[in-house]
Amino acid sequence: MPQPGRIAIIGGGIAGITAAYELARQAEGREPLHVALFEASSRLGGIVETTREGGFIIEGGPDGWVSEKPWARDLAVELGLGDELISSNDEQRRTYVLIDNILKAMPNGMRMMVPADLAAVDASDLFSVDAKEAFHREIARAEELKTQAPDQDESVAQFVRRHFGDEVLDKIGAPLLSGVFGGDVTQLSVRAVMAPFVAMEREHGSLIACLQARAAKDRKTALFTTLRSGLGTLIDRMVAAIPQNWIHLGVEATALLLERDGWLLTTDKGEQSFDAVFLAAPIHAARALLHPVDTRAAELMQMDASSAVVVGFGFDDASQVPVPPGFGFLVPPDSRSLLLACTFMDQKFPDRVPPGGRLLRAFFGGRSATRVMQCSNDETAVIARMELARILGPLPEPRVTGLRRWPHSLPQYAVGHLERMEELDQRVRGLDGLYLLGNGYRGVGLPDLVRDARAAARSAIER
């Protein structure tokens, strides 16, 4: 079959922009492509947005990516941003958990809720004696855990409880996973969101024993990577490499139909026909567009999605905003605080602040995000400062404040997610020229979105 001549990309977030960039790259030296990228808002990049003000680098969405996933780094290097890559300050990596309004440090050597160093667990004041004993017993139960590992998917809560009990789930498991997925650990699929740990269980039974066995072999790589000038630079570079006549801002896709000779896309500006369509819109919007085409596919795309609100505060004088050494803190769901987490950005990454400055990012998620979204920007900023002050102490007036609201931005990968996505993929393969991209399918991190978008673009070119 010849390559498609006309391609629509619906959604100008990181997935849609990456797909357009890869199409432009792959099309060099080939028959001209006619690509139209439709973005309903007035800007590109989706939740990737960087504010640069007064020497502060404030991210409105993700602040970086997990270093062990190579796809975002590879893209940055390809775009000439190799000198921009910076690593997290892992020598001072420490995360705290808010317990009874006191910040208690997670033990060193933790990978999510799994410790590699039990001596550090024993020395920690975060866990009770019972929880510490549960960690030690987990190693002795290795064969039992391996034998009794379920054949079917289960929730994150069930998985963590089987290994470590309720306290570890409540203090570390729930706030960690809520921070990444914004979801309920009793509903989140362990196979979708903690696949490496499921594989560890199958191989070793004990997650702790597996981490200890790997500790000596693991190459010391910084946990996170970002760009010195902010992640918005990644978007800017890709946009600069895309033919500008491909980009259509302020255009909303309203209907999609599969016809005998291709796809008919209706926007609020009219109708156009295409040979292929990249659905890179948020999953609830993509589902609505696909429903008339394939009802079952739309049913498989049905999932809850939580909202997030991010408030960044830049302070001129770090000495007036004392924080403990580390990357930030997590707030368990049953805490009285409205916050989900806070990141100490000037300690997590270098070059985020002017000399002597401090940068905090406060996060609201789930029900708290829904509540503060009812408030004005000024009211939300006041709430965020009050919540931080309750935990960190009185705060001075910030030099810079950045606030972003992301409604329904975090799809919840519920139990059975991978099986549903497998069936969805089969149905999509039967819809010639359709590609589903975004954080509702195969991962929520920037590297996952970049990987999938580039693979889809290459597949479309090779059709």
PyMOL commands that set and color helices and strands:
alter all, ss='L'
color gray80, all
select helices_A, chain A and resi 14-26+71-78+82-84+90-92+118-123+129-140+142-147+156-164+166-181+190-193+195-204+207-215+232-240+244-246+283-290+295-300+318-320+345-348+366-372+377-392+417-429+446-462
alter helices_A, ss='H'
color red, helices_A
select strands_A, chain A and resi 6-10+34-39+50-53+56-59+65-66+85-87+95-99+102-105+110-111+114-115+224-227+247-249+253-259+262-267+270-274+276-279+305-315+328-330+341-344+358-365+400-411+434-436
alter strands_A, ss='S'
color yellow, strands_A
deselect
rebuild
show_as cartoon
